[in-house]
Amino acid sequence: MYSVIVSRTFQKQFQKLSSAMKKRVRKGLAELGEDPLTPRSNPDIKILEGTEPIKRRLRIGDYRIIYLVEKHSIKVIEIFPRGRGY
C-alpha cells in the first residue's frame, strides 16, 4: 500500500472540480494507492515518455492526473482537463 501525497497545485485545481468529479478522483486516487506502477486500462495508467524522474498519468474521464512514485509514496502533481496537454 502506498501513501498518496498531493501538491498545493493539485489541491487548488481539485477545488474547482464538480462534486461528482471530486468523488471520482478520490476513488481513482484510492485505487492508485494499491498499485501505481502497473500500466492498465482501469484505472487508465500510462508512463509519460521523456520525463525524468519518470512521471505517470492517470486518466479519469476527461481529466488527467500527473504523479510520481517514490519508494512507498505517490506524489500527485496536478490534475487538468484532457485538452490542455502535458
C-alpha positions, 0 to 999 in steps of 0.5 A: 500500500502506498501513501498518496501525497498531493501538491498545493497545485493539485489541491487548488485545481481539485477545488474547482472540480464538480462534486461528482468529479471530486468523488471520482478522483478520490476513488481513482486516487484510492485505487492508485494507492494499491498499485501505481506502477502497473500500466492498465486500462482501469484505472487508465495508467500510462508512463509519460515518455521523456520525463525524468524522474519518470512521471505517470498519468492517470486518466479519469474521464476527461481529466488527467492526473500527473504523479510520481512514485517514490519508494512507498509514496505517490506524489500527485502533481496536478490534475487538468482537463484532457485538452490542455496537454502535458 
